[in-house]
Amino acid sequence: MPLVLAPVGQEMKIVKIAADERTKKHLSDIGVIENGAITVISSAGGSAVCIVKDGRLALDKNVAAHIFVS
């Protein structure tokens, strides 16, 4: 399921990032990688605030829609 549909407060595994190479590189640089863990702590209008490793990220709906979790 896309990250925008992930339940709030539940740790999920990133299974796929369906984005261009530039976006994948940027996400990798901030810790969003395939097989990594991510937890949505807030979601509104398709955008999401997430915890990755020890930091918080705000992802807009265009980026969050291309991150798939299970």
Predicted model as a PDB file, atoms N, CA, C, CB and O in Angstrom, pLDDT in the B-factor column:
MODEL        1                                                                  
ATOM      1  N   MET A   1       0.842  -1.175   0.000  1.00 95.00           N  
ATOM      2  CA  MET A   1       0.000   0.000   0.000  1.00 95.00           C  
ATOM      3  C   MET A   1       0.890   1.241   0.000  1.00 95.00           C  
ATOM      4  CB  MET A   1      -0.960  -0.004   1.218  1.00 95.00           C  
ATOM      5  O   MET A   1       1.996   1.211   0.539  1.00 95.00           O  
ATOM      6  N   PRO A   2       0.416   2.323  -0.597  1.00 95.00           N  
ATOM      7  CA  PRO A   2       1.199   3.561  -0.568  1.00 95.00           C  
ATOM      8  C   PRO A   2       1.275   4.121   0.858  1.00 95.00           C  
ATOM      9  CB  PRO A   2       0.583   4.610  -1.524  1.00 95.00           C  
ATOM     10  O   PRO A   2       0.378   3.898   1.671  1.00 95.00           O  
ATOM     11  N   LEU A   3       2.324   4.828   1.137  1.00 95.00           N  
ATOM     12  CA  LEU A   3       2.533   5.401   2.468  1.00 95.00           C  
ATOM     13  C   LEU A   3       1.365   6.280   2.895  1.00 95.00           C  
ATOM     14  CB  LEU A   3       3.823   6.208   2.495  1.00 95.00           C  
ATOM     15  O   LEU A   3       1.052   6.356   4.083  1.00 95.00           O  
ATOM     16  N   VAL A   4       0.720   6.943   1.946  1.00 92.00           N  
ATOM     17  CA  VAL A   4      -0.391   7.844   2.291  1.00 92.00           C  
ATOM     18  C   VAL A   4      -1.571   7.085   2.899  1.00 92.00           C  
ATOM     19  CB  VAL A   4      -0.855   8.609   1.048  1.00 92.00           C  
ATOM     20  O   VAL A   4      -2.423   7.695   3.545  1.00 92.00           O  
ATOM     21  N   LEU A   5      -1.637   5.766   2.703  1.00 93.00           N  
ATOM     22  CA  LEU A   5      -2.719   4.955   3.266  1.00 93.00           C  
ATOM     23  C   LEU A   5      -2.286   4.161   4.502  1.00 93.00           C  
ATOM     24  CB  LEU A   5      -3.244   4.002   2.213  1.00 93.00           C  
ATOM     25  O   LEU A   5      -3.094   3.436   5.081  1.00 93.00           O  
ATOM     26  N   ALA A   6      -1.032   4.291   4.906  1.00 95.00           N  
ATOM     27  CA  ALA A   6      -0.513   3.529   6.044  1.00 95.00           C  
ATOM     28  C   ALA A   6      -1.174   3.992   7.341  1.00 95.00           C  
ATOM     29  CB  ALA A   6       1.022   3.677   6.143  1.00 95.00           C  
ATOM     30  O   ALA A   6      -1.473   5.175   7.508  1.00 95.00           O  
ATOM     31  N   PRO A   7      -1.397   3.049   8.258  1.00 96.00           N  
ATOM     32  CA  PRO A   7      -1.994   3.415   9.542  1.00 96.00           C  
ATOM     33  C   PRO A   7      -1.038   4.262  10.380  1.00 96.00           C  
ATOM     34  CB  PRO A   7      -2.395   2.159  10.316  1.00 96.00           C  
ATOM     35  O   PRO A   7       0.175   4.049  10.366  1.00 96.00           O  
ATOM     36  N   VAL A   8      -1.594   5.208  11.098  1.00 97.00           N  
ATOM     37  CA  VAL A   8      -0.803   6.097  11.955  1.00 97.00           C  
ATOM     38  C   VAL A   8      -0.337   5.319  13.184  1.00 97.00           C  
ATOM     39  CB  VAL A   8      -1.632   7.356  12.377  1.00 97.00           C  
ATOM     40  O   VAL A   8      -1.115   4.589  13.798  1.00 97.00           O  
ATOM     41  N   GLY A   9       0.930   5.479  13.534  1.00 97.00           N  
ATOM     42  CA  GLY A   9       1.480   4.884  14.744  1.00 97.00           C  
ATOM     43  C   GLY A   9       1.981   3.463  14.617  1.00 97.00           C  
ATOM     44  O   GLY A   9       2.451   2.894  15.602  1.00 97.00           O  
ATOM     45  N   GLN A  10       1.896   2.877  13.449  1.00 97.00           N  
ATOM     46  CA  GLN A  10       2.346   1.495  13.260  1.00 97.00           C  
ATOM     47  C   GLN A  10       3.609   1.474  12.411  1.00 97.00           C  
ATOM     48  CB  GLN A  10       1.237   0.639  12.600  1.00 97.00           C  
ATOM     49  O   GLN A  10       3.636   2.044  11.321  1.00 97.00           O  
ATOM     50  N   GLU A  11       4.654   0.820  12.906  1.00 97.00           N  
ATOM     51  CA  GLU A  11       5.890   0.718  12.131  1.00 97.00           C  
ATOM     52  C   GLU A  11       5.650  -0.165  10.918  1.00 97.00           C  
ATOM     53  CB  GLU A  11       7.048   0.156  12.998  1.00 97.00           C  
ATOM     54  O   GLU A  11       5.100  -1.261  11.030  1.00 97.00           O  
ATOM     55  N   MET A  12       6.065   0.321   9.767  1.00 98.00           N  
ATOM     56  CA  MET A  12       5.878  -0.390   8.510  1.00 98.00           C  
ATOM     57  C   MET A  12       7.239  -0.595   7.849  1.00 98.00           C  
ATOM     58  CB  MET A  12       4.912   0.388   7.566  1.00 98.00           C  
ATOM     59  O   MET A  12       8.204   0.103   8.159  1.00 98.00           O  
ATOM     60  N   LYS A  13       7.302  -1.557   6.938  1.00 98.00           N  
ATOM     61  CA  LYS A  13       8.513  -1.829   6.168  1.00 98.00           C  
ATOM     62  C   LYS A  13       8.342  -1.235   4.775  1.00 98.00           C  
ATOM     63  CB  LYS A  13       8.806  -3.364   6.093  1.00 98.00           C  
ATOM     64  O   LYS A  13       7.314  -1.445   4.131  1.00 98.00           O  
ATOM     65  N   ILE A  14       9.341  -0.498   4.308  1.00 98.00           N  
ATOM     66  CA  ILE A  14       9.311   0.059   2.964  1.00 98.00           C  
ATOM     67  C   ILE A  14       9.646  -1.061   1.990  1.00 98.00           C  
ATOM     68  CB  ILE A  14      10.309   1.261   2.816  1.00 98.00           C  
ATOM     69  O   ILE A  14      10.734  -1.634   2.044  1.00 98.00           O  
ATOM     70  N   VAL A  15       8.713  -1.373   1.101  1.00 98.00           N  
ATOM     71  CA  VAL A  15       8.933  -2.476   0.166  1.00 98.00           C  
ATOM     72  C   VAL A  15       9.328  -1.996  -1.231  1.00 98.00           C  
ATOM     73  CB  VAL A  15       7.684  -3.328   0.075  1.00 98.00           C  
ATOM     74  O   VAL A  15       9.973  -2.729  -1.980  1.00 98.00           O  
ATOM     75  N   LYS A  16       8.944  -0.775  -1.579  1.00 98.00           N  
ATOM     76  CA  LYS A  16       9.275  -0.263  -2.912  1.00 98.00           C  
ATOM     77  C   LYS A  16       9.217   1.251  -2.914  1.00 98.00           C  
ATOM     78  CB  LYS A  16       8.317  -0.836  -3.978  1.00 98.00           C  
ATOM     79  O   LYS A  16       8.368   1.858  -2.261  1.00 98.00           O  
ATOM     80  N   ILE A  17      10.135   1.853  -3.659  1.00 98.00           N  
ATOM     81  CA  ILE A  17      10.095   3.295  -3.895  1.00 98.00           C  
ATOM     82  C   ILE A  17      10.001   3.466  -5.402  1.00 98.00           C  
ATOM     83  CB  ILE A  17      11.368   4.044  -3.289  1.00 98.00           C  
ATOM     84  O   ILE A  17      10.972   3.234  -6.123  1.00 98.00           O  
ATOM     85  N   ALA A  18       8.834   3.871  -5.874  1.00 97.00           N  
ATOM     86  CA  ALA A  18       8.562   3.997  -7.312  1.00 97.00           C  
ATOM     87  C   ALA A  18       8.724   5.448  -7.735  1.00 97.00           C  
ATOM     88  CB  ALA A  18       7.136   3.487  -7.659  1.00 97.00           C  
ATOM     89  O   ALA A  18       7.746   6.142  -8.012  1.00 97.00           O  
ATOM     90  N   ALA A  19       9.963   5.890  -7.781  1.00 95.00           N  
ATOM     91  CA  ALA A  19      10.252   7.279  -8.133  1.00 95.00           C  
ATOM     92  C   ALA A  19      11.462   7.308  -9.062  1.00 95.00           C  
ATOM     93  CB  ALA A  19      10.508   8.144  -6.858  1.00 95.00           C  
ATOM     94  O   ALA A  19      12.127   6.295  -9.278  1.00 95.00           O  
ATOM     95  N   ASP A  20      11.728   8.487  -9.603  1.00 96.00           N  
ATOM     96  CA  ASP A  20      12.897   8.624 -10.470  1.00 96.00           C  
ATOM     97  C   ASP A  20      14.177   8.525  -9.634  1.00 96.00           C  
ATOM     98  CB  ASP A  20      12.852   9.972 -11.246  1.00 96.00           C  
ATOM     99  O   ASP A  20      14.139   8.624  -8.407  1.00 96.00           O  
ATOM    100  N   GLU A  21      15.288   8.333 -10.303  1.00 97.00           N  
ATOM    101  CA  GLU A  21      16.562   8.100  -9.610  1.00 97.00           C  
ATOM    102  C   GLU A  21      16.970   9.281  -8.724  1.00 97.00           C  
ATOM    103  CB  GLU A  21      17.662   7.822 -10.627  1.00 97.00           C  
ATOM    104  O   GLU A  21      17.541   9.078  -7.652  1.00 97.00           O  
ATOM    105  N   ARG A  22      16.688  10.487  -9.154  1.00 97.00           N  
ATOM    106  CA  ARG A  22      17.041  11.672  -8.361  1.00 97.00           C  
ATOM    107  C   ARG A  22      16.288  11.676  -7.038  1.00 97.00           C  
ATOM    108  CB  ARG A  22      16.738  12.963  -9.147  1.00 97.00           C  
ATOM    109  O   ARG A  22      16.863  11.955  -5.986  1.00 97.00           O  
ATOM    110  N   THR A  23      14.991  11.363  -7.100  1.00 95.00           N  
ATOM    111  CA  THR A  23      14.175  11.321  -5.890  1.00 95.00           C  
ATOM    112  C   THR A  23      14.604  10.165  -4.991  1.00 95.00           C  
ATOM    113  CB  THR A  23      12.685  11.193  -6.249  1.00 95.00           C  
ATOM    114  O   THR A  23      14.679  10.318  -3.772  1.00 95.00           O  
ATOM    115  N   LYS A  24      14.884   9.008  -5.591  1.00 97.00           N  
ATOM    116  CA  LYS A  24      15.353   7.860  -4.807  1.00 97.00           C  
ATOM    117  C   LYS A  24      16.650   8.200  -4.079  1.00 97.00           C  
ATOM    118  CB  LYS A  24      15.560   6.631  -5.715  1.00 97.00           C  
ATOM    119  O   LYS A  24      16.822   7.844  -2.913  1.00 97.00           O  
ATOM    120  N   LYS A  25      17.562   8.888  -4.765  1.00 97.00           N  
ATOM    121  CA  LYS A  25      18.833   9.274  -4.148  1.00 97.00           C  
ATOM    122  C   LYS A  25      18.590  10.219  -2.979  1.00 97.00           C  
ATOM    123  CB  LYS A  25      19.762   9.936  -5.185  1.00 97.00           C  
ATOM    124  O   LYS A  25      19.201  10.065  -1.921  1.00 97.00           O  
ATOM    125  N   HIS A  26      17.715  11.182  -3.157  1.00 96.00           N  
ATOM    126  CA  HIS A  26      17.402  12.128  -2.080  1.00 96.00           C  
ATOM    127  C   HIS A  26      16.798  11.401  -0.884  1.00 96.00           C  
ATOM    128  CB  HIS A  26      16.436  13.221  -2.580  1.00 96.00           C  
ATOM    129  O   HIS A  26      17.196  11.636   0.257  1.00 96.00           O  
ATOM    130  N   LEU A  27      15.832  10.513  -1.147  1.00 97.00           N  
ATOM    131  CA  LEU A  27      15.212   9.762  -0.065  1.00 97.00           C  
ATOM    132  C   LEU A  27      16.230   8.885   0.651  1.00 97.00           C  
ATOM    133  CB  LEU A  27      14.071   8.909  -0.600  1.00 97.00           C  
ATOM    134  O   LEU A  27      16.200   8.772   1.876  1.00 97.00           O  
ATOM    135  N   SER A  28      17.123   8.268  -0.101  1.00 96.00           N  
ATOM    136  CA  SER A  28      18.174   7.445   0.488  1.00 96.00           C  
ATOM    137  C   SER A  28      19.063   8.279   1.407  1.00 96.00           C  
ATOM    138  CB  SER A  28      19.017   6.782  -0.611  1.00 96.00           C  
ATOM    139  O   SER A  28      19.448   7.828   2.485  1.00 96.00           O  
ATOM    140  N   ASP A  29      19.383   9.484   0.977  1.00 96.00           N  
ATOM    141  CA  ASP A  29      20.230  10.377   1.775  1.00 96.00           C  
ATOM    142  C   ASP A  29      19.596  10.743   3.115  1.00 96.00           C  
ATOM    143  CB  ASP A  29      20.525  11.643   0.994  1.00 96.00           C  
ATOM    144  O   ASP A  29      20.307  11.020   4.081  1.00 96.00           O  
ATOM    145  N   ILE A  30      18.262  10.746   3.181  1.00 95.00           N  
ATOM    146  CA  ILE A  30      17.581  11.088   4.438  1.00 95.00           C  
ATOM    147  C   ILE A  30      17.080   9.847   5.182  1.00 95.00           C  
ATOM    148  CB  ILE A  30      16.407  12.026   4.158  1.00 95.00           C  
ATOM    149  O   ILE A  30      16.342   9.955   6.160  1.00 95.00           O  
ATOM    150  N   GLY A  31      17.491   8.668   4.705  1.00 95.00           N  
ATOM    151  CA  GLY A  31      17.198   7.444   5.441  1.00 95.00           C  
ATOM    152  C   GLY A  31      16.002   6.642   4.986  1.00 95.00           C  
ATOM    153  O   GLY A  31      15.676   5.624   5.598  1.00 95.00           O  
ATOM    154  N   VAL A  32      15.333   7.075   3.920  1.00 97.00           N  
ATOM    155  CA  VAL A  32      14.172   6.341   3.403  1.00 97.00           C  
ATOM    156  C   VAL A  32      14.675   5.394   2.325  1.00 97.00           C  
ATOM    157  CB  VAL A  32      13.064   7.316   2.837  1.00 97.00           C  
ATOM    158  O   VAL A  32      14.915   5.800   1.188  1.00 97.00           O  
ATOM    159  N   ILE A  33      14.831   4.121   2.696  1.00 97.00           N  
ATOM    160  CA  ILE A  33      15.370   3.118   1.776  1.00 97.00           C  
ATOM    161  C   ILE A  33      14.477   1.882   1.768  1.00 97.00           C  
ATOM    162  CB  ILE A  33      16.817   2.735   2.167  1.00 97.00           C  
ATOM    163  O   ILE A  33      13.753   1.619   2.729  1.00 97.00           O  
ATOM    164  N   GLU A  34      14.536   1.130   0.676  1.00 97.00           N  
ATOM    165  CA  GLU A  34      13.783  -0.117   0.599  1.00 97.00           C  
ATOM    166  C   GLU A  34      14.267  -1.060   1.690  1.00 97.00           C  
ATOM    167  CB  GLU A  34      13.928  -0.773  -0.799  1.00 97.00           C  
ATOM    168  O   GLU A  34      15.462  -1.130   1.976  1.00 97.00           O  
ATOM    169  N   ASN A  35      13.339  -1.778   2.291  1.00 97.00           N  
ATOM    170  CA  ASN A  35      13.560  -2.685   3.424  1.00 97.00           C  
ATOM    171  C   ASN A  35      13.809  -1.947   4.732  1.00 97.00           C  
ATOM    172  CB  ASN A  35      14.731  -3.596   3.133  1.00 97.00           C  
ATOM    173  O   ASN A  35      14.081  -2.579   5.752  1.00 97.00           O  
ATOM    174  N   GLY A  36      13.721  -0.620   4.719  1.00 97.00           N  
ATOM    175  CA  GLY A  36      13.865   0.157   5.937  1.00 97.00           C  
ATOM    176  C   GLY A  36      12.535   0.286   6.660  1.00 97.00           C  
ATOM    177  O   GLY A  36      11.482  -0.034   6.108  1.00 97.00           O  
ATOM    178  N   ALA A  37      12.590   0.752   7.890  1.00 98.00           N  
ATOM    179  CA  ALA A  37      11.384   0.941   8.695  1.00 98.00           C  
ATOM    180  C   ALA A  37      10.944   2.400   8.649  1.00 98.00           C  
ATOM    181  CB  ALA A  37      11.626   0.500  10.154  1.00 98.00           C  
ATOM    182  O   ALA A  37      11.765   3.315   8.595  1.00 98.00           O  
ATOM    183  N   ILE A  38       9.628   2.593   8.671  1.00 98.00           N  
ATOM    184  CA  ILE A  38       9.059   3.940   8.682  1.00 98.00           C  
ATOM    185  C   ILE A  38       7.759   3.897   9.471  1.00 98.00           C  
ATOM    186  CB  ILE A  38       8.819   4.476   7.226  1.00 98.00           C  
ATOM    187  O   ILE A  38       6.999   2.934   9.374  1.00 98.00           O  
ATOM    188  N   THR A  39       7.507   4.942  10.252  1.00 98.00           N  
ATOM    189  CA  THR A  39       6.283   5.033  11.040  1.00 98.00           C  
ATOM    190  C   THR A  39       5.620   6.372  10.757  1.00 98.00           C  
ATOM    191  CB  THR A  39       6.576   4.868  12.562  1.00 98.00           C  
ATOM    192  O   THR A  39       6.234   7.423  10.941  1.00 98.00           O  
ATOM    193  N   VAL A  40       4.379   6.339  10.311  1.00 97.00           N  
ATOM    194  CA  VAL A  40       3.624   7.568  10.089  1.00 97.00           C  
ATOM    195  C   VAL A  40       3.095   8.029  11.443  1.00 97.00           C  
ATOM    196  CB  VAL A  40       2.451   7.352   9.055  1.00 97.00           C  
ATOM    197  O   VAL A  40       2.425   7.268  12.142  1.00 97.00           O  
ATOM    198  N   ILE A  41       3.398   9.284  11.818  1.00 97.00           N  
ATOM    199  CA  ILE A  41       2.889   9.793  13.090  1.00 97.00           C  
ATOM    200  C   ILE A  41       1.777  10.821  12.891  1.00 97.00           C  
ATOM    201  CB  ILE A  41       4.021  10.409  13.896  1.00 97.00           C  
ATOM    202  O   ILE A  41       1.063  11.168  13.832  1.00 97.00           O  
ATOM    203  N   SER A  42       1.640  11.301  11.662  1.00 96.00           N  
ATOM    204  CA  SER A  42       0.575  12.248  11.353  1.00 96.00           C  
ATOM    205  C   SER A  42       0.351  12.238   9.850  1.00 96.00           C  
ATOM    206  CB  SER A  42       0.922  13.683  11.859  1.00 96.00           C  
ATOM    207  O   SER A  42       1.295  12.143   9.065  1.00 96.00           O  
ATOM    208  N   SER A  43      -0.912  12.336   9.464  1.00 93.00           N  
ATOM    209  CA  SER A  43      -1.239  12.322   8.047  1.00 93.00           C  
ATOM    210  C   SER A  43      -2.421  13.249   7.806  1.00 93.00           C  
ATOM    211  CB  SER A  43      -1.553  10.883   7.558  1.00 93.00           C  
ATOM    212  O   SER A  43      -3.425  13.191   8.515  1.00 93.00           O  
ATOM    213  N   ALA A  44      -2.289  14.105   6.797  1.00 92.00           N  
ATOM    214  CA  ALA A  44      -3.374  15.023   6.463  1.00 92.00           C  
ATOM    215  C   ALA A  44      -3.268  15.422   5.000  1.00 92.00           C  
ATOM    216  CB  ALA A  44      -3.343  16.273   7.372  1.00 92.00           C  
ATOM    217  O   ALA A  44      -2.218  15.881   4.551  1.00 92.00           O  
ATOM    218  N   GLY A  45      -4.341  15.250   4.267  1.00 90.00           N  
ATOM    219  CA  GLY A  45      -4.385  15.665   2.876  1.00 90.00           C  
ATOM    220  C   GLY A  45      -3.411  14.940   1.980  1.00 90.00           C  
ATOM    221  O   GLY A  45      -3.038  15.460   0.929  1.00 90.00           O  
ATOM    222  N   GLY A  46      -2.988  13.746   2.370  1.00 88.00           N  
ATOM    223  CA  GLY A  46      -2.037  12.989   1.569  1.00 88.00           C  
ATOM    224  C   GLY A  46      -0.597  13.191   1.987  1.00 88.00           C  
ATOM    225  O   GLY A  46       0.258  12.366   1.664  1.00 88.00           O  
ATOM    226  N   SER A  47      -0.309  14.264   2.694  1.00 94.00           N  
ATOM    227  CA  SER A  47       1.037  14.487   3.216  1.00 94.00           C  
ATOM    228  C   SER A  47       1.200  13.689   4.500  1.00 94.00           C  
ATOM    229  CB  SER A  47       1.306  16.003   3.465  1.00 94.00           C  
ATOM    230  O   SER A  47       0.214  13.355   5.158  1.00 94.00           O  
ATOM    231  N   ALA A  48       2.448  13.382   4.858  1.00 96.00           N  
ATOM    232  CA  ALA A  48       2.675  12.562   6.042  1.00 96.00           C  
ATOM    233  C   ALA A  48       3.915  13.032   6.793  1.00 96.00           C  
ATOM    234  CB  ALA A  48       2.816  11.086   5.653  1.00 96.00           C  
ATOM    235  O   ALA A  48       4.925  13.403   6.195  1.00 96.00           O  
ATOM    236  N   VAL A  49       3.811  13.006   8.118  1.00 97.00           N  
ATOM    237  CA  VAL A  49       4.966  13.219   8.980  1.00 97.00           C  
ATOM    238  C   VAL A  49       5.341  11.842   9.491  1.00 97.00           C  
ATOM    239  CB  VAL A  49       4.663  14.240  10.167  1.00 97.00           C  
ATOM    240  O   VAL A  49       4.506  11.124  10.043  1.00 97.00           O  
ATOM    241  N   CYS A  50       6.604  11.476   9.304  1.00 97.00           N  
ATOM    242  CA  CYS A  50       7.046  10.108   9.592  1.00 97.00           C  
ATOM    243  C   CYS A  50       8.285  10.110  10.469  1.00 97.00           C  
ATOM    244  CB  CYS A  50       7.326   9.347   8.292  1.00 97.00           C  
ATOM    245  O   CYS A  50       9.032  11.086  10.531  1.00 97.00           O  
ATOM    246  N   ILE A  51       8.478   8.985  11.143  1.00 97.00           N  
ATOM    247  CA  ILE A  51       9.722   8.746  11.870  1.00 97.00           C  
ATOM    248  C   ILE A  51      10.523   7.730  11.063  1.00 97.00           C  
ATOM    249  CB  ILE A  51       9.453   8.236  13.343  1.00 97.00           C  
ATOM    250  O   ILE A  51      10.038   6.643  10.749  1.00 97.00           O  
ATOM    251  N   VAL A  52      11.747   8.103  10.737  1.00 97.00           N  
ATOM    252  CA  VAL A  52      12.690   7.219  10.067  1.00 97.00           C  
ATOM    253  C   VAL A  52      13.967   7.259  10.887  1.00 97.00           C  
ATOM    254  CB  VAL A  52      12.942   7.644   8.562  1.00 97.00           C  
ATOM    255  O   VAL A  52      14.548   8.322  11.108  1.00 97.00           O  
ATOM    256  N   LYS A  53      14.394   6.085  11.334  1.00 93.00           N  
ATOM    257  CA  LYS A  53      15.542   5.979  12.247  1.00 93.00           C  
ATOM    258  C   LYS A  53      15.233   6.835  13.473  1.00 93.00           C  
ATOM    259  CB  LYS A  53      16.892   6.441  11.550  1.00 93.00           C  
ATOM    260  O   LYS A  53      14.243   6.570  14.155  1.00 93.00           O  
ATOM    261  N   ASP A  54      16.034   7.841  13.775  1.00 91.00           N  
ATOM    262  CA  ASP A  54      15.788   8.665  14.963  1.00 91.00           C  
ATOM    263  C   ASP A  54      15.269  10.051  14.632  1.00 91.00           C  
ATOM    264  CB  ASP A  54      17.048   8.790  15.767  1.00 91.00           C  
ATOM    265  O   ASP A  54      15.224  10.920  15.502  1.00 91.00           O  
ATOM    266  N   GLY A  55      14.877  10.267  13.383  1.00 95.00           N  
ATOM    267  CA  GLY A  55      14.439  11.598  12.982  1.00 95.00           C  
ATOM    268  C   GLY A  55      13.027  11.624  12.438  1.00 95.00           C  
ATOM    269  O   GLY A  55      12.450  10.589  12.102  1.00 95.00           O  
ATOM    270  N   ARG A  56      12.484  12.821  12.357  1.00 97.00           N  
ATOM    271  CA  ARG A  56      11.151  13.027  11.794  1.00 97.00           C  
ATOM    272  C   ARG A  56      11.272  13.672  10.426  1.00 97.00           C  
ATOM    273  CB  ARG A  56      10.280  13.896  12.728  1.00 97.00           C  
ATOM    274  O   ARG A  56      12.112  14.544  10.202  1.00 97.00           O  
ATOM    275  N   LEU A  57      10.416  13.226   9.516  1.00 95.00           N  
ATOM    276  CA  LEU A  57      10.389  13.774   8.161  1.00 95.00           C  
ATOM    277  C   LEU A  57       8.988  14.193   7.807  1.00 95.00           C  
ATOM    278  CB  LEU A  57      10.914  12.757   7.142  1.00 95.00           C  
ATOM    279  O   LEU A  57       8.022  13.553   8.223  1.00 95.00           O  
ATOM    280  N   ALA A  58       8.863  15.255   7.049  1.00 96.00           N  
ATOM    281  CA  ALA A  58       7.587  15.637   6.471  1.00 96.00           C  
ATOM    282  C   ALA A  58       7.676  15.347   4.974  1.00 96.00           C  
ATOM    283  CB  ALA A  58       7.244  17.154   6.755  1.00 96.00           C  
ATOM    284  O   ALA A  58       8.528  15.893   4.273  1.00 96.00           O  
ATOM    285  N   LEU A  59       6.788  14.487   4.501  1.00 96.00           N  
ATOM    286  CA  LEU A  59       6.777  14.117   3.077  1.00 96.00           C  
ATOM    287  C   LEU A  59       5.499  14.633   2.443  1.00 96.00           C  
ATOM    288  CB  LEU A  59       6.897  12.571   2.889  1.00 96.00           C  
ATOM    289  O   LEU A  59       4.407  14.379   2.951  1.00 96.00           O  
ATOM    290  N   ASP A  60       5.625  15.354   1.338  1.00 94.00           N  
ATOM    291  CA  ASP A  60       4.418  15.839   0.673  1.00 94.00           C  
ATOM    292  C   ASP A  60       3.716  14.677  -0.027  1.00 94.00           C  
ATOM    293  CB  ASP A  60       4.760  16.963  -0.341  1.00 94.00           C  
ATOM    294  O   ASP A  60       4.285  13.598  -0.189  1.00 94.00           O  
ATOM    295  N   LYS A  61       2.488  14.915  -0.432  1.00 94.00           N  
ATOM    296  CA  LYS A  61       1.676  13.823  -0.984  1.00 94.00           C  
ATOM    297  C   LYS A  61       2.253  13.249  -2.269  1.00 94.00           C  
ATOM    298  CB  LYS A  61       0.270  14.307  -1.242  1.00 94.00           C  
ATOM    299  O   LYS A  61       2.052  12.067  -2.552  1.00 94.00           O  
ATOM    300  N   ASN A  62       2.962  14.051  -3.055  1.00 94.00           N  
ATOM    301  CA  ASN A  62       3.545  13.552  -4.304  1.00 94.00           C  
ATOM    302  C   ASN A  62       4.661  12.542  -4.035  1.00 94.00           C  
ATOM    303  CB  ASN A  62       4.087  14.718  -5.139  1.00 94.00           C  
ATOM    304  O   ASN A  62       4.792  11.557  -4.762  1.00 94.00           O  
ATOM    305  N   VAL A  63       5.447  12.775  -3.020  1.00 95.00           N  
ATOM    306  CA  VAL A  63       6.524  11.840  -2.669  1.00 95.00           C  
ATOM    307  C   VAL A  63       5.949  10.650  -1.915  1.00 95.00           C  
ATOM    308  CB  VAL A  63       7.615  12.543  -1.819  1.00 95.00           C  
ATOM    309  O   VAL A  63       6.293   9.507  -2.214  1.00 95.00           O  
ATOM    310  N   ALA A  64       5.087  10.898  -0.949  1.00 95.00           N  
ATOM    311  CA  ALA A  64       4.512   9.815  -0.134  1.00 95.00           C  
ATOM    312  C   ALA A  64       3.738   8.808  -0.973  1.00 95.00           C  
ATOM    313  CB  ALA A  64       3.597  10.394   0.933  1.00 95.00           C  
ATOM    314  O   ALA A  64       3.689   7.627  -0.629  1.00 95.00           O  
ATOM    315  N   ALA A  65       3.135   9.255  -2.060  1.00 94.00           N  
ATOM    316  CA  ALA A  65       2.364   8.351  -2.933  1.00 94.00           C  
ATOM    317  C   ALA A  65       3.254   7.368  -3.677  1.00 94.00           C  
ATOM    318  CB  ALA A  65       1.553   9.156  -3.938  1.00 94.00           C  
ATOM    319  O   ALA A  65       2.766   6.359  -4.185  1.00 94.00           O  
ATOM    320  N   HIS A  66       4.558   7.646  -3.751  1.00 96.00           N  
ATOM    321  CA  HIS A  66       5.478   6.771  -4.476  1.00 96.00           C  
ATOM    322  C   HIS A  66       6.269   5.837  -3.551  1.00 96.00           C  
ATOM    323  CB  HIS A  66       6.439   7.608  -5.291  1.00 96.00           C  
ATOM    324  O   HIS A  66       7.126   5.083  -4.011  1.00 96.00           O  
ATOM    325  N   ILE A  67       5.978   5.892  -2.254  1.00 97.00           N  
ATOM    326  CA  ILE A  67       6.632   5.009  -1.288  1.00 97.00           C  
ATOM    327  C   ILE A  67       5.606   3.961  -0.878  1.00 97.00           C  
ATOM    328  CB  ILE A  67       7.180   5.808  -0.034  1.00 97.00           C  
ATOM    329  O   ILE A  67       4.536   4.290  -0.366  1.00 97.00           O  
ATOM    330  N   PHE A  68       5.946   2.698  -1.110  1.00 98.00           N  
ATOM    331  CA  PHE A  68       5.026   1.599  -0.806  1.00 98.00           C  
ATOM    332  C   PHE A  68       5.520   0.821   0.415  1.00 98.00           C  
ATOM    333  CB  PHE A  68       4.879   0.653  -2.026  1.00 98.00           C  
ATOM    334  O   PHE A  68       6.705   0.505   0.526  1.00 98.00           O  
ATOM    335  N   VAL A  69       4.601   0.521   1.320  1.00 98.00           N  
ATOM    336  CA  VAL A  69       4.941  -0.146   2.574  1.00 98.00           C  
ATOM    337  C   VAL A  69       4.062  -1.379   2.789  1.00 98.00           C  
ATOM    338  CB  VAL A  69       4.792   0.825   3.755  1.00 98.00           C  
ATOM    339  O   VAL A  69       3.020  -1.548   2.156  1.00 98.00           O  
ATOM    340  N   SER A  70       4.519  -2.223   3.697  1.00 97.00           N  
ATOM    341  CA  SER A  70       3.696  -3.362   4.100  1.00 97.00           C  
ATOM    342  C   SER A  70       3.863  -3.614   5.585  1.00 97.00           C  
ATOM    343  CB  SER A  70       4.065  -4.625   3.294  1.00 97.00           C  
ATOM    344  O   SER A  70       3.252  -4.534   6.128  1.00 97.00           O  
TER     345      SER A  70                                                      
ENDMDL                                                                          
END                                                                             
